[in-house]
Amino acid sequence: MSWLFDLYETYEKNSSERMEDERYTLLPVAHSTQNAQIEVTVDTEGKFYSAKVVDKTEAETIIPCTEASFSRTSKAVPHPLHDKLMYVAGDFERYGGTIKKSSSLPFNDYMEQLKEWCDSPYAHSKVIAIYHYLMKGTLIKDLIAKSILYVDENDQLIKKWTKKEEEKYGDKPKIFQVMNDTQDRIFVRFDVHEVGKINTQMWQDASVYDSFIAFYKGKLRENDLCYVTGERAPKTDRHASKIRHAADMAKLISGNDTAGFTFRGRFIDADDVASISFDVSQKAHNALKWLILKQGKIVDGRVFLVWGNESVDIPSPQDDLQELFAELSIPNDPLSNDVDQDQTHTVFARAVNKAIAGYKSDLTYKSKVMILILDAATPGRLSVMYYRNINTSDYFERLGNWSKTCSWLHAYKRNEDKKIMQFYGPPIPKDIAMAAYGSHASNKVIKGLMERMMPCIVDEQKIPLDIIRSAVARASNPVSMEAWEWDKTLSITCALLKKQKHYEGEEYDVSLDTTCTKRDYLFGRLLAIADVLERGALSGDDEKKGRATNALRYMNAFSKHPTRTWGVIQAAILPYQATTVNLNRLIDEVANQIDLKDFNDKPLSDIYLLGFYSQRYAWYHRNKQDGENGQVEHTN
């Protein structure tokens, strides 16, 4: 129940800001949202004033709801105020509307419920005006007269606007452009025009919210122990849906399956499982909806959500942490002359430490961060896949550790001019998924990896080996993808390997480690030198400069049989090797560092990619004072 309590607390601390932004509304208790297609305005005396078709961009409407109407399906259960035509129009059947036969008519149930609100001590003048108008039973007639709804020659509502209607009546009316179903299933919202007043639209009027909440709370069930707060309060066994979006029918809490085995076999009654108060359920679910809409990330139906109890705007592990930390003190271009390239990781680490110190200075000891992952097992059931409640100071410390130990030099972002830019930082989980499984990986695969990476970042667990092995396999096969995708895959794989080796007590970085004598690292360096050598020779030939080098073509084979493949590569680059000096010398220097007993065909470990990347980086980005500027020195 801790996640429910944290959401309940979030609601309580942010309830005063429920209308801070129309895009992100923290719903009042006993309210939900619905997209309306028609807006009807009456005056204070309950007379029809005006009506209009609601544009899709303005359709979302906050509506009061009862426990029953929150979860209504095929059964006719009216909302208390705004609702579909079948509930609010007394002349619904007169104009061709069809109603399933039951003990009572939806309009009668709606009016009886609305009258009870109007007769209560909590009645609102606007609601009373709407009640007096709807009692006349002329809603559809008035809408037809104002050319909002349309009927055929028999005074029956036209279901849909087809070519037949277009030929007969002319251009398609606006109502048929905004509705998703037939005319008889249109949703209507109401407003009241008050002369001489600056009117707040009724579905945004806090006084109307409070009127219904006060009225409805007096109708709730008996008190019971709330398992979330530990207090006695009116309980509920109906909980909200529409959690991820307006059309989402999946629920987090549900025990209404008395015919199946949702709880039967373990408990006699659903209330035996847990009792949750109406107030807590409403506030927790409304806070969750608000947070998901405001800052949640949804991939193939799976929700990734991070928020704080003091400030809801908390960076997520799924965000670009390089932007969060590095912008404070590291130059935008980590390859600029302002930064010594061998110290880029050190500068970045200082930036991370500075950012963490800044966050900590604004925190209290009660400050917490909540991390929640949700997904639907079936269309009607939503489950909590992952939940963590962590001290905010520890959270930012772990984000910082991830950023420092999994950072690498990448070149796959684009700036404002759409040009590729280099940056130093950790890859985001979504990009890790692309590196491991390809740019055409399904959303199902991506969301699974994003969930698995969460404990690696937040709980500092090791990255699963299958993810690293998959990324290494793709990075070792450059000819299977385009150059830009391989470059991205290689740098992300190096970041993952850096993190893995950090756990094993070894430290690697972008800058070349000329003192490293590990066999696999040195073989990776040799492969990089061969690639640089041939690339430099091919760059002068317009027909060949786009061609993959032999080093890249044989990279996969080289990782499995290094010495045998090296012989093939060296024979292929021999014509180019004969005209160079400095790279030949470098090949000899690196080869001489490999112990003779290690010069065998044993498959290379993942470290060879780190040696490969760092050697290429060191050559192409040499400091200007070296006097070579990354150019190959040729013989006369």
C-alpha positions, 0 to 999 in steps of 0.5 A: 500500500506504500505506493497508494499512500505516497500518491495520496500524500502527493495529492494533498500537497498539490491540491491547491494547484489543481488548475495550474495548467489546463493541460495538466489538471489535478482532478478533484475528488469524485470527478473524472474527465470526458471528451465532449462534442456539444456545449449547451449554455442556459441562463440563470432562469433555466432557459436555453441560451446557446449551443455550439460544437466543441472543437477536439482541442477543447473537448476534454471536460472535468465531470462529476462522477459517482462510484457507479458511473466511474466504472460503468460499462454496458449498464445504463448508469448516469453521471451527475451532471454532464453526460450523453444524450440518452441521459440528458435529453428528455426527447431522446426517443422522440428523435430516433434514439434507442434505449435498451429496455430496463426497469427505468429510463436513463433520463429518469434516473439522471433527473432523479439523481440531479434533483437529489443534488439540487434539493440538498443543502449543498446545491449550487445555483448553476446546477439548479438552472440546468435542472430547470432547463432539462425538466422541459425535455426539449434538449434535442429539439433546441439543438436541431433548431440551432443547427447543431444536431441534424435529422432526416425527413422523418425527424430522426437523428442522422446516424452518420454523414455518408455520401448519400446525406452529402448529396441530399443536404450539402456539406458535412456539418461540424458535428460529424467532424468531431464525433467518434460515434453516431449522433445519438451517442454524443456527449453534452457538457453544460454551462450557465450564462450569468449577466454582468459576470465574468463567467468561469466555465462550469467544468472549471468552476471550483465552487461546483466541484466543492458543491458536488463533493460535499453532497456526494460524501454524505451518500457514501458507504459506512466507515471502515478501516482504511488500510492505506492511512490506518484511519476509519473513513467511508470505504469504496469497492469501486476504483478509478480507471482511465489511468493512462489516458481517457480511453484506458479501462484498465484498473489497478484495484478491482475485486468485482469478479464474484463469478471467477477466481480474482479473490475467491479461493483465498478470501470469501469477500473482496473486502477481506483482501483490503479496505480502502477509503473513498477519499484515499482511492480518489486522491491517489488515482487522480494524483497518478493520472495527473503525474502520468499526464504531466511527466510520465513516459509511456512505451507500448502501454507501459508507464515509467513515472518518477516524482518527488514528495516535495517537488513533483518535477524530478528527473527520471532515469529514462531522461537524458542525464547528460543534459541534467548534469553536464550543462552546469559546468562542462562546455557544450562541445566536449571536443572544444579547446577549452577542455583537455580531451584526456580529462573530459571524464574528470570535468564531467565528473566534477559537473555531476558532483556540483549538480548533486551538491546543488540538489542536496542543499535544497533538500530536507531529510523527509524529501523522497523520490518515488519510482513507479512502473505500470503495465496492463496484463489484460485490457482490464487489469493494470499492475505495478511492475516496479516500485521504489521509494528512496531518499532524494539525496540517495537518488541523486547520488545514484543518478550521479554515480551512473552518469560518471561510471557509464559515460562515454563520448558519443556522436549521435545527437543533433543540434538546432541546425540538425548537425551531428554533435558530440557529447560526453555522458551516459546513454539513455535506456531507450538508446541502449535498447536500440544498441542491443536489439537494433533500430527496428526493435519493437516497442515490446522489446524496448519497454522490457529493456527500459524496465530492466535498466531501472534497477541498474541505475536506481539500485546500482545493480549490474547491467544484465549480461545478455544486454551487454552481449547483444550490444557487443555482438552488434558492435562487432558486426559493422557491415550489418548496419549503416555507418551512423548506426554502427557508430552509435552502437559502438559508443553505447556499447563502450559505455556499457562495458565501462560500467561493467568493468567498473563493477569488476574493479577496472577503470576504462575511459575514452582516452587511450591507455598506452600502459594497458598490456591486456591482450584483448585491449591491444588486439583492439588497438591493432584493428583500429590502426588498420582501419585508420591506415586504410581509411586514410588511403581510401579518402583520396580516392572518390570511388573508394572513400565510402567503402568499408575498410577491411578492418571493419569488414573482418571485425566480427571474424577478428573478434573470434579468431584474432591472429588468423584474421589479422593475417588476412587484414594485414595482407589486405592493407599491405599496399597502403602500409608500404606508403606510411611511416607513423602508422607502421611504427605504431603497429609495431609498437602495439604488436610488440606489447602483446606477449608471444604466448597471447598471440593466439586464436583465442576469442577476444573478450569485450575489452577489445572494443574499448581498445579499438574505440580509444585508439581510433579516438586518439588518432583522429583527435590528437592535440594540435601540439603533436604536429600531426593533427591525425594525418598519416605520414607518408614516405617520399 
